[in-house]
Amino acid sequence: AGFVFRNMCMPGDTPGFRPHPGRESQWAFPGAERFHPGLTTHLGQGHFETPDQWLTRLKADTVLGFFGYSESFEGAGRVENFYEELDAFITHTLSQKYSGEKAPRLVLVSPIAYEDLSRKLDLPDGKAENGRLGLYADAMKRVAKDRGVGYVDLFTPTKKLFASKASDYTINGFALNDRGYREVSAILAKEIYGAKGVKNNARRERVYDAVVDKEWYWKNDYRVMNGVHVFGRRYNPYGNDNYPGELRKIRQMTDLRIKAIHEIASGERIPEVDDSQTDQLAEIPTNYNRPIEFLDEEEALARFNVPDGYKLELFASEKEFPDLGSPMQMAFDNKGRLWVAVMPSYPHYKPGDEKPNDKLLIFEDTDGDGRADKQTVFADGLHIPIGFELASEGVYVATQPNLSLLIDDDGDDRADREEILVHGFDSHDTHHSISSFCADPSGAIYMAEGRFLHSQVETPYGTERCTDGGVWRWDPKNWKLTRHMQTDFSNPWGIAFDDWGQMFLADASGGQNWWGSGLSAKAPHGYEIEKVAQFTTHRVRPTSGAEFISSRHFPDEIQGDFLINNTIGFLGTKQHTMRDDKDGGFTGELRLDLITSSDPNYRPCDLEFAPDGSLYIVDWHNPLIGHMQHSARDPNRDIKHGRIYRLTYPSRPLVTPAKIDGASIEELLSNLEEPEYRTRYRTRRELRGRDANEVIKAIRKWLANLDKTEVDYSRALIEGLWVTWGLNEVDQDLLEEALESDDFRVRAAAVKALRYNFNKVNRAKGLLVNAASDSHPRVRLEAFVSSTWLDDDVKAAVAIETLKHPVVSWMEPNFNTLMLTDAAMLKDAIAKSGIDSSKNENLQALAAGSLKFDMSKYKKSANVPLTNLTAKDLARFKRGKEVYERDGYCATCHAENGKGAIKDIYPPLVDSEWVKDDDDRLIKLVLKGLTGKIEVGGKVYDPANGVPPMTAFEGLLNDEEVADVLTYVRIAFGDRKALSRTISPEQVAKVREETKDKVGYYTVEELLKEHPF
């Protein structure tokens, strides 16, 4: 009686490695870094408590250490390192007095065995996995015996249990299902506490429900969503207003539920938890002073502009469908219905409110008038479902920090259960967490992840980690999760595939757009692949959602154009041309502004072509979206409004929707000949749910009967190959035919299929090496990037072959990445190959282990004169430049060149009187922020036109940092002749003290009254 359990486990954590983005150190005890030399990259910032601090505040008297699974993938050669790390962990733990009285009781718990599910799922059979797990479990047993601490062996009994094959005990070989948890919990209870079994099963279920409830509140403390504002780098300037109180309250709520668990377990009663006993949270005032007006349908439509020939209409709004508050992502299903994720709980749960009730909604236009008239709630009770993707087996959805599958067992359009597939995706910043779900041609799901995060996700193949931004690829067929891209992203928020399976990524905060293959070599932990060039030449930010035009309903000349939304300043959708560049990549120019609105509440965040060829746009519709300018609890953050618009081109007929749901296999294959990408996308999704043998037989017949003079056979061929890949039975004949196609786009697409099916394809290594010598650079790049994810012998052979041919720009950063980890291996491989490298400069460098491409030619020059500066001022200038260019700081809005990131929205700093004039005025507006109509260089910047307030940096920068950045701004953009006009930390400290009682932003009028020009 009186037991209190706290689950502090996180996927990928080891005895010494416990990363958290809200903490400066990722090490659980001093010296732990020596055990993980490859995991030293960490960008954590904030005041999140250390493991010792948590355990001390919780007064832990027993510590259970569950380790070994993630570590086991390091192999037999690292077992003793694991032993030594555990030994150091034991030494540190036993030196602590978390309870305040004595050292804690310490019990090490081995990993469970790996269950063989290969008879029914495309997963490892567990033989190699159990070989490694046995070694690591034995190391735990040895160190526990040597140090005299407790040890629970879960490996041996679960291996025996799994061998019985009486039932499945895991969902994927290593993650327990409900039956498995029941079995393992009984073993744990007996081994740790001597329990003899469950005495009252009915009470057990009630206790279980109460524990689940308590755990929800505990996790919203220990792993609170949006922690970047609670205790991370964005705590200031607003987090100190509300989060200390919120943390106190949720801990009180958790304590009440712990008390309820004990009462239920003792049989006293089934209590009602009364949260009114907890603290009342303070009201947070708004600093958003502009009047807010939500326009009705006619007024809102009048604020839009579209090019001649187009028509924009409202499909659905919060007026007819009150559930449509805060819509975020959408997708059309195989029946032609529109699914929308809404998240009124954004940015995250507030203690004391009802539990989050975000939803997945289905909208239908039953009478064909272009307007929604029916809504179905597929799932509710979600929390920040910021990304989802439909599949034949259910709906994949972000349920932070998880990737879950929602399943409708009885076909009534209502989710009956949720299966948590993998967890450990970081939700430290909820608008940076996994989002923008989009499936590739095989059905694998790509998910974007932004800055400030440190994800660790355990899979059947080991732990995958991503730091500070990237793209994930999740393959439902085999549970493989890969860190597909890791480079210098800010907050990617749009993923789109073209007709040939090429992936493109839109980086919201930076407003830059990237081609995936040029940035997707396998990279070491924390390393960011260097960039060559974005594929769009016109930049807006922040963006959300991306799509290629593929609809006969739209004009012929714009097919294949790239569309992207923008949500601040320019409110609408930009349209860019796309074309191949000489190095195998892509480029293009701004063609036109497809949609613009002057309604400041319009926030387009996703777009997709419908089955009839029209374009749908989701409007989050919120007046207040800033994260640094306003409190997360600002009462003007709207949760009730949301709209969906539909763009058509009336002079051209709509597309007759293809039959997909309920269609025969032959009808579905015929759909693959349709011009519309989304028709083929949804058709492939339908085919992935059909019988594989029947589909593959039909594909061969379909392709054989095609009249190659009447259809685009190249596209039909690759579509057929993709369908077999999506069924997890890639057709070797189709693959080889595609690799020999006359169309380089087909060959490049086939290389991707080869990469992800490498171990299932005959002569795979030879096929990939042959692709590395292709006449087209895109094919060679795909082959090389693919090889970086494969075994050393394949990497070496492909790298050597690639270097025999011209190395184009997109290959260079990927080669540099490979050399970080494999230089010695490649040097040895070329020596053994017998190749004469003397006539090839790159092969010579490879043979010397020194191959390195200079990426500086792709970086923009700062172009700032640094002459006539003293050493002291030059040092301050350089430090100020670093501050200025930090993500989310000055350059984000004012641009690296000081001319403003978005014309007419962000005032320029270059030659600005606000920069060159009064020191105190300049310091005040940086410390306190500035709001209101401002004139710069003779031009007026008006909040009514979408100009946001200037962020207050008082809590973000110290005196020296403010002095440094203002010195940089002065010299770089403002007063280049009067270089003595630097700002000192003493000046900043003086102004900070004088204005300490000033609350909120300065208005322009207030500041000019104090410091007139």
N, C-alpha and C positions, 0 to 999 in steps of 0.2 A: 504494500500500500504506500502511496505517496510518491511513486516513481514519476519522474518527469523526463520525457524523451525529447531531444532536439536533433533533427536531422540536418547535419551540416555537410553532407556529402554532395559533391558535384562531379559530373562526368569528367574524366581526364585528370583529376587531381591525384597527386602522389603524396607520400609522406612529407615531402619537402616543397613540392611545386604546387602552389595554390593561387593562381593568378586571379586578380580582380581589377576591372578597369577603374574602380574608384579608390584604389590604394596605390601608394607609391611603390611598394615592394610586392613582388609575387612569391616571395619565399616564406615558408611557414616558420622557419627558425634560422638563426645565423649560420652561414656556411652551407646551406642547402643547395646553393647554386652550383657547387662543384659536382653534384650528381647529375646535372642536366645541362651540359655545356651548349647544347643545340637549342635551348629554350630561353635564352637570355634576353631576347627582344621583348620589351614591355613598355607601354606608354601610359600606364595607369596614373591617375591624378585624382586626389581627393582625400577625404578623411574617413573612409570606410574602415571599420575596426579590423585589426589583425586577428588571426585565429586565437591567439592567446588572450587578446582582449575580450573577444566574444565568450570564450570559455570561462574567463574570470568573472565577467558580469553575470553569466548564467550559473556560476558557482558549481561547475561540473565536478562530480566526485568519481565518475566512471567515464572512461573514454574508450569507445570501440573504434578500431582502425580497420576499415574495409579497403584493402588495397590489393594490387596484384594483377587485375585483368588488363588494364590499360598498359601497365609496365611490361607484361609478358610478351607483347609484340616487338619488344626490343631484342628478343631472342636469347639463346643460351649464353651468348658471350657477355651479356649484361646482368646475369643473375647475381653475381657477387657485388656488383654496383648496387643492385636492389637491396641486398642484405645489408650493405654498409649504410645505405640511406635509411633503412628501417632502424638500424642500430643507433644512428644519430638522432632519429625521431624519438626513439625510446629514451635516450639520454636527456634530450631536451624536455620531453613531457614529464618525466619523473622528477625533474628539477623544479617543476611548477607546483603551486598550491592554489589551484583554481577555486577550490571551495573555501579558501582562507584558513584551512586548518592543516591539511597534509597533502602529500602527493596523491594524484588520482590513481584509482585502479585502472590499469591499462590492459586491454584485451585486443589482440590482433585477430582479424577474421579473414580467412583465405577466400579467394574468388571461388565461385561455383565452377563446375565442369562445363564444357561446351557440348551442347546437345546436337546430335546429328539429325538435321531436318532435310538433308539433301534429297531424300526420297520424294519430297513434295515441293521443295523450294530450291531455287538456284542459289544455294549457300554452301559453304565448305562443309565437309563431312565430319570435321572436328578432330580428326586424327592428329594433324600437326598442331592444332590449337591446344588439344589436351596434353600433348607432349610438352609444350611450353608452359602451360598452366601448372602442370605437375611440378616442374622445376621451380616455379615461383612460389607455389604453395609450400614446397619443401623448404625453401629459403625462409619463409615466414615461420615455419615450425622450428627451424634451427635457431633463428635469432630469438624467438620467444623462449626457447629452452635455455639458451645461453644467458639471457638477461633476466630470466625468472619472471616473465610476465605471462598473462593468459593467452591462450591460442584456441581458436575454434576452427576445426577443419570442415569446411563446407565442400571442398573439392571431392573428397573420397565418397561421402554418402550420395552426393548428387550425381557423380559419375555412375554409381551403381543404380541409382534411381532412373537416370536417363537411359541406361542400357536395357531396362525392362521393357521399354517401348509400350508400356500400358497406355500412355497418353502423351500428348505434348505438354511440356512444362515451361517452354520458352516461346517467344514469338519469333525469334530469329537466331536461335542457337545460344545466345548468352543473356538475353533480357527476359526475366521471368514473366510468365502470364499469371493469372489469378491462381490457378491450380499450383503452379510452381511456388508462388509466394506462400501459400498455405503450408506446403511441405517444408520449405526452408525456414519459415518463421517458427515452426514447431522445433526444428533442430536448434535454432538459435536460442529459443527460450529455455530449452532443456540444458544446453551447454553453458549458458551464461548464468542462468538463475535457478537451474534445477527444477524447472517447471515439469509437472507431470501430465499436462494436457489441459484441454479446455473443459471446464466443468459445466458451463451453461451456454450452449450454442446460441440460443435465442438472445441472451445478453451479449454474446460475442458480436453478433451482427449490429446491435445497437451501439456497442463500444466502437466497432469499426467505423460506423457512420460518423460518430462523434470525433474520432481521431482524424478522419478525412477532413472534416470541417475545421478542426483546429489546425491541421497541417496547411490548409489554404491560407489562413491568416498568418501563420508562422512564416511561410514562404514569401508572403507579401511584406514581411519585415526583413528576413535574412537575404532574400533575393528580390527585393522590391523592384518592380518594373520602373523604368525611367530614373534609375538611381543616379544618373548623371546630374540631375537637378536636386536629388535628395542629399547626396554627399560627394558628388563627383565634381568635375571641372566646371560645371555650370550651376553649382550651388549658389554662387553669388551672381547677380545681386539680389535674387528674389527667394532663393531656397530657404534662407534663414528666417523668412517671415512665417512660413507655414510648416516646413517639414519636421522641425524638432517636436512640435505639437502632434503632428500626424504619427510620428514614430511612437511617442508616448501612448497615444490612443490605441494604436494597433497592438502594442504589447499588452495593454490592459485587456483588450478584447481577446487576445490569445490566452492570457491567464484565466479569464472567465471560462473559456472552453476547456482548459486543462482541469479546472475544478469540476466542470460538468462530466468529464470523462471519469473521474474518480467516483463521482456520485452514481453514475450508471453502473460502473464496474462493481461497486459495493452493493448494488441492488437497492439502494435507498429510494431512488425515484428517477424518473426521466425529467431532468430539469429544463426549464425554459431559460435560455441565456438572455440576460437583460443588459444590453449594451448601454442603456441610459446611465448605468453606474460609472461609465468611463468619462474622461474629460470631454468637454465641449470644445470644438475647434473654433479658433478666432475667424471672423469674417475677413477676407482679403479684399481690400479696395481695388478698384480698377485704376490703371494709369492710361487707359485708352480713352482719350477725351473727344474724339471725333464722333458726332452723332451717327448712330447706326440706323439704317433704314433698309428693311427687307422688301424688295420690290415684288409685286404680283407678277403673274405670268406675262401679261401684255407689256407691262413696263420693262420687265427684264429683257424680253425679246427685242424691244425697241432699242436697247443699249448695245445690241450685237451688230457687228459688221461682217459680212461674208462677201467674197468676190461675186461678180456678176454671174448669174446662172445657177447659183447655189441657193438653198433654202434651209433655214434652221427652225426646228420645231421642238416643243417640249414633249418628251415621252412620258415622264412621271415626275412628281414633286411631292414634297412633304404635305401639301394641302390635301391631296387625295389619299396619300399613304403615309400616315404619321410615323411609321417605322423607318422611313427613309432618311433619318437624321444621320449626318456625318458618313455618307457613302465613300468608299475608298477604292475598291477594285471590283471589276466586273468580268463576266465571261458568258458567252452564249453556249447553251448545251446542245445536244444532238437532236433535241426536239424543237430547237429554235427559240427557246425561252431564255430570258436574260436573268442571270444570277448576279447578285450584288452583295458585297460584304459591307455592313455598316458597323461603325464603332463609336457610339456616343460615349463610351467610357474613356476615350482618348483625352488626355495623354496617358492616364492610368488611374486605377482604382483609388478612391478617396476614402480613408477609414471613416466608418459611420454611415456611409451610403449603403444602399442595397448592393448585393454582389453584382458585378458587371453583367450586363445582359445584351452584349453585342450579338449580331445575328447574321445569318446567311439567308437572303431573301430571293425568291423566284418571282419574276414579273412576266406577265403574259399579255399580249394584245390579241384577245380572242375574236374580235370582230374585224380585224385587219384595217383599222383606221389610222394606224401609226401611233396609237396612244395606249398605254398600259391600262387595263381595266381589271386585272386580277393579280393578287399577291398571295404567295404561300411562304410561310416561315419554315425553311428547311431545318435550321438549327438556331437555338438561342442559348443564352447563358455563356457565351464565349467572352473572351477578354483579348482585345486588340487583334482581331483576325485580319492582319494587315496584308496578307497574301493568301490566295487559294487557287487551286487548279482542279478541274473536273477530270474524272477518269472512270473507266467502266466499273472499277471496284469500289468507287465512292468518291469522296471529295477530300483532297489533301489541303490542309489548312494550317496556318500558323496559329498555334495556341501557346503563346510565349510561356516558357522558353522551349516549347516543343514543336515538332512537326507531327501532326496528328492526321488520322484518316477517319472521316465521318462516314458511317455506313447506314444505308437505308435497307434494312433486311426485308421488309414486306412491300416495298415499292409504292408507299403512300406519299412520297415526297416529303418525308419527315425522318431526320436522322434518328436511328434507334440506339446507336452506340458510338463511342469514340475509342479508337485505338491509338495510344501514344506510341509512335514508331521510334523516334529518336529524340533525345533531349540534350540540352546543353548549349543551344543557341542563345547568345547573350541578348538580354533585353534591357541593358543598362541605359539605352536611349531608344524609346519605343518607335520613334520615326526613323531609326537607323536599323532596326531589327529585320529579320528575314522578311522580304516583301517582293512585290513585282513578280509573282510566280508566272512562269511561262514554260511550256513543254517544248522540248526539241522534237525532231521528227520521229524519235523512237519512243517518246513518252516520258523520258527523263525530265525532271523538273529543275529548272534553273531558278535560284533565289538570290536576290541581291542583299548585301549587308553593308552597313555604313561605318563611319568613324567611331572611335572611342570604345569599341567593343572587343571582347576577348572570348570568342566562342571555343568550346571544347566539346566535341560530340563523339561518344563511343559508338562504334559500329561493329559488325561481325568481322571486320578486317582490320580493326585497330582504331585508335583515336585520331580524329581529324581536328586540326586547330586552325583558326583564322584570327588574325590580329589587325585591327584598324582598317577594315574595309576589304571587300572582295565579293566574289560570286561563288555560290555553292551549286553543285550538281548532284541531285538525288535521283537514283535509278530504282524505281519500285520493283523492277524485275529481280534484282539481286541484292537489294539493300546497300548498294555501294554509294557512299557519299564522298565526293572529292571537292577540294578547294580549287575550283576550276580556274579562278583568276584571283591574283593578289597583287595589286599595284596601288599607286597613290590615288585612291578614290576618296571623295568626300562623303557622298551619300547617294549611291546609285539607286535610281528609282524608275527604271524603265528598261525592259528587256524585250527584244523583238528578233524574230528570225525571218530571213528572206526566203525566196522560193527555193534556194539551193542549200538550206540548212545552215547558213552562216549566221552567227549570233552577234547582235549589236547591243551595246549597253549605253544608257544615258545616265550621266552623273549629275544628279539634281543640283547639289550645292555649287559645284564648279561650273555647271552649264556646258560641260564638254561631253562629247559622244565618242565612244570607242568601239573598234572592231575587235571581237573576242579573240580570234585565232592569233592575232599579233601580240597578245598579252597573256597567253595561257600555258606556257611551259610550266613544268613542275618546279616549284621554288622552295627554298628552305624556309623554315618557320620565321615569320616576321620580315622576310625580304620582300621588297616591292619591285616588281619588274619595271624597268625603265620604259617610258613611253616614246613613241615615234611621232605620231600625229593623230589628231582626231579626224573623223571622216566628214564632219560638217565644218563649214567655214564661217558660219554666222553663229554667234554665241548669245544665249539668253540663260537666265537662271532666276529662281530654281525651277527645274523641270520635273515633270511627273507623267509617266506613261509614254509609250512609244509604239508605233505601228507603221507598217508599210502599206501604201495604197495598192490594193489588188481587188478591183471591182469594175466590172463592165458598166456599172451604173455611172461611174465617174469617167471623165474624158480620157481618151486613149493616150494622149501625149504625156499624162502624168502618172501612168502606171509604174510602180516601183519606187515612187517618191517616198521619202521618209518623213513621218509626222511626229511631232513632239509638242506636248503641252507646256505652258509656263504659267506660274501661279502668283508671281509678285511683279508689279510694274506693268509689264506686258501680260495681259490676261487673255490667253487664247491659245491658238495652235499654230505653230510654224510648219511650213512645208519646204523640204529640201530635195533637190535633185540628188541622184546617186549614180555613180559610174565607177568602173574599174580603173585603178591607177596602174602605172607602169610596173610597179613592184609587187603586184598581186593583191594589193589592198583595195581600198575604196576612198572616194572623195566626192564632193558635191558642193553645190552652192544653194543659198536661200532662193527659192522660187517665188514664194509669196506668203503673206499672212493669211492662212485659211480661215481662221476665226479670230475675231477680237471682240472684247467687251469693255465697256466703260463702267460696268457695275462693279464696285470695289469688293463685293462679296463673292463674285464668281471665281471659283478655284478649280479649274479642270485638273483632274488627277489620274484619269485613265481613259482609254479610248480603244474601240474594237469595231471591226466591220461585222455587220449582222449578216445572217443568211440571205437577206434580200439585197445585199450590196450597199446598203446605207451605212453611215458611220455614226456610232453612238459615243457620247462623251459623258463621263460621270463628273458631276460638279459637287465637290465637298461643301461648297457654299457656306463660307465662314468669314466673318469680318476680321477676325483676329487669329493669325496663324504663327506669329513670331515666337521663337523659343527663348531668345536672349533678350528681347525687348519687353516681354511681359511675363508675369507670373504664370506658372502652370495652372494655378487656381484662380486666375483672373475671371471674374464672373461674366465677362463678355465673351468668353469662349463658348461659342454656340454649339449645341448638340441636337437641335430640333430640325434644322433645315438641311435639305439635300435635294439635288435635282439631276435628271438625266435628259440629255438633249440628243436630237437625231438630225443629222445633216444629210440632205439629198441633193441631187442634180436633176430637177424635174424634166428637163428636155430630153433626157435619156431614160429608157425604161428601167425599172427595178429588175434585179436578177430574180428569176424564178428559183426559190429555195430548193436545193437538192434534197431528196429523201435520204435521211440518214438513220434515224431511229426506226427500227422495224424493217429496214430495207434488207433485201437479199444480199448475199456476198457479191453476186454478179453486179447488182445495182451499185453497191458501194465501190467496187473496183472501177466502174464506169465514172463515178464521181471524181476519181483521181485524175481524169482527163480534163476536168473543169479548170478554167483560168483562175478562179478565185482561190487564193491561198487559204483563207479561213474555211472554205468548203472542204478542201483537202485535209486541213488540220483536224476538223471535227470528224471527218470520215476515217482518218487513221485512228483517232481515239475510239471510234465505234468498232473498228476491225480488231483492235487490241483486246476487245472483250469477247471475240468470237473464237470458235474452235480452230486452233493453230493448224492442224493437219488439213482441214477443209480449205482454209484461207490460202495456204501456201500452194496447194494443188490448183486452186482457182487462179492464183496470180500467174502461174506458169502458162496456163491456158489463155488467160487474158492477154498477156504480153505477146504470145505466139500469134494470136489472131489480129493484132493491131495492124492497121494499114499505115506503115511508116511514112507514107506520102501525105496522109491527111491529119495525123496527130503529131504532137511534139514528143517523139519517141524518147528523146533524152530525158525529158522530165518524167515520162511514164516509167521509164526504167528505174530512175532513182526513187520514185514514189513506191514502186514495187519492192525494191530493196529495203526501203525504210519500214514498210509494213512487216516484212519478215523479221527485221531487227526488233521492231516493237513487240513481236510475239516471242522474242528471245530465242528465235531459231533462224538466225541470219542465213540466207541462201547463198552458198558458196559460188554457184554458177552466176547468179545475178551480181554478186560482189565483183567477181573477176571481169564480167562483161562491163560493169560500170567503171572499173579501174582502167579499162582499155578504150573507153568512150572517146569520140572525137571532141567532145565538149569538156574543156578543162574544169568547168563548174561541177560537172558530174564526177569527174575524177577526184576533185577535192572533197566532194561530199562522200564519195566511197571510201576515201582514206579515213574520214571520221568514223564511219561504220566499222572499218577494219580495226581502228584503235580500240573501240569499246567491246569488240568481240575477238580480240587478238588470240586468246587461248582456246577459242572454239573453231578457228579457221585453219585449214590445212595450208602449209607453206607460208604462214603469216609473215615470218621474218623476211623471206624473199620478196613477197609482195610489197612490203613496206620499204625495203631498200630500193626496189625498182621505182617506187613512187618518189623517192628522194632524188632520183635522176630525171624527173619529169621535165619536159620542155617549158612548163609554165611555173612561175615562181610561187603561185598560191598552192599548187599541189605539193611542191617541194617543202614549203613552209608547214603545211598540214602534216606531212610525213615526219618532219623533224620535231615539231611540237609533240606529236603523238608519241614519238620514241622516248621523250624525256620522262614519260610515265611508265615505261616498261623496263625490263631487265637490262643489266649492264651490257650484255652482248648485243642486244638490239640497239640500245642507245649508241654504242660505239660504232656499229656498222652503218647506221643511218647518218650519224654525224659526219663520219669520214666521207660517205657518198655525197652528202649535201655540200660539203666544202669543195668538192671537185667542180662545182658549178657556181655561177655567180651568186654571191650572198647579198640579197636585197635588204633594204632598210628594215623591213618587218622582222627579218630573221635575227638581226644583230642583238637586240636585247634578250632574246631567247637563248642565243649562244652564250652571252655573258652570264645568264642565270645558270645554265648547265655547268659552266666552268667553275662556279662557286663550290660545287660539291663533287664534281667528277673529273677535275683536271688530271689527277694522277691516274685514274682509270683509263681515261682517253689517251693519255700519253703512252701508257703501257700497251693499249690496244693497237695504236698505230705502229708502234715498234714491232709488235708481233705480226702485223698484217703483211709486212714485206713491201708496202707501198713506197715508191720513191716520192718523197714529199718535197724534194728540192726545187721543183718547178712550180710549186703552188705556195704562195706566201701564207695563206691561211692554214694549210696543212703543215707547213713548217712550224708555225706558231703552236699548233696543236701538238706536234711531236715534242716541242719544247715545254709544253705545259703552260704556255703563256698567252694563249689566244685571248684577245680582249678587243672589243670594238669600242671606239670612242663615241659616246652618246651625246657629248656636249653640243654637237652640231644640231641636235634636235631641240635644244633648250633655248628659250628666249633670253636674250641679253637684257640685263637691267638697264643698260644705257644711261647710267647716272654718273655725271662727272664727280670725281672724288679729289680733285686737285685743291691745293691751298688749305687743306685741313690739317689741324694739329693731330698728333698721335692720339691725344685724349678724345678729341672730337670724332676722329675717324673710328675709334673703338665704339663710341656711343652710337654713331651712325650705323655701324654694322649690326650692333645689338638691336637697334631700333628697326632695322630692315627685317630681322627675324621675327620680331613682335608683329610688325605690320602684316607679314605674310602668313601668320598662323591661321589655320583653318577656322573660319567663323569670326575672325577679327576684322581688321581694317580693309585688307585687299578683297575680302569677300564681297563687300559692297562698293568700295571705291576703285577697285581693280588694281592690278600690279602697276599699271602705268599712271595711276592717280586720276584717270579721266572719267571714272564712274563705270561700274560694271554693266549698268543698263542705262541707256540714254533716257533723259528726262525723268529718271527716278532717283538715281544716286548722284548727288552733286559732285562735280569734279573738285579735286584738291589742287590741281595744277593752276598756279597763278591766282589762287583764291585769296580774296581779301581777308577771309576768315582765318586762313593759315598764316598769312604774312603779317597781320596786324597784332593787336594787343595780346601779350603773353597770358595774362590772367584769364581773359575771355576764352582763349583757346584751351587752357587747362580745365576751366570750369565745364565747358561743353563735353570734353572727353570724360571727366570724372562723373558728371551727373547726367549726361545725355541731353538731347535737345529735341523738342517737338514743335511743330507748327510750320506755317508758311515761311520759307526762307528764300532770300535772293542771293545768288552766287553768280558773279561775273555777268550781272545784268539779266540773268534768267531766273524766273520764279519757280521754285519747287514746292508743290502744294500737296498736303496730305489727302485732299479731296480727290486727287488724281492717282492715288496709290503710293505716294511717297511715305515710307515708314519712318518712325522716329529713329534718331541717332542713339545707338546702344550706350547705356551708362557703363563705363569701365571701372568705376570706383572700387568694386569688389573683385574685379578680374585682374587688375594690374596694380603692382606696388609703385611707390614713388619713382624708383629708378627706371622701371619699365615705361611708365608714362613719359618721363623725361627723354628716354631713349627714342621712343617711337615718335614723339613730337619733334625731336631733333631731326630724325630721318625725314619726316614729312616736310619739315621746313626746308631742308636742304634739297631733297629730291624733287619737290613739287612747287615750293612756294617762293623762297627768297634765296635763290641760288647765288646772287652776288654778295649779299650780306651774310657770309658764312659764319660770322661771329654770333649770329642770332640763334644760338642753341638754347635749349631749356635744361635747367638743372634740377636734380632731385629736391634740392632745398626749396626751389620755387613751388614745386608740386606739393611738398609737405605743407607749406604755408597756406596754399589755397585749400588743400584738403581740410586743414584745421578750421579755416574760416567758414567753410561751407558744410561742416559736419552735421549741422542741424537742418540742413535743407533736405526736404523729402520729395522724391519724384524728380521728373525731368525738369530742366529749365525750359520755359517757353522762349521762343525767339524774342518776344517783346520784353520779357524779364531780363534776358541776358544783354540785350542792347540798351536797356535802361541803365544797367549797371556799367556797361562798357560800350558806349556809343562809338561809332566810327568817327 
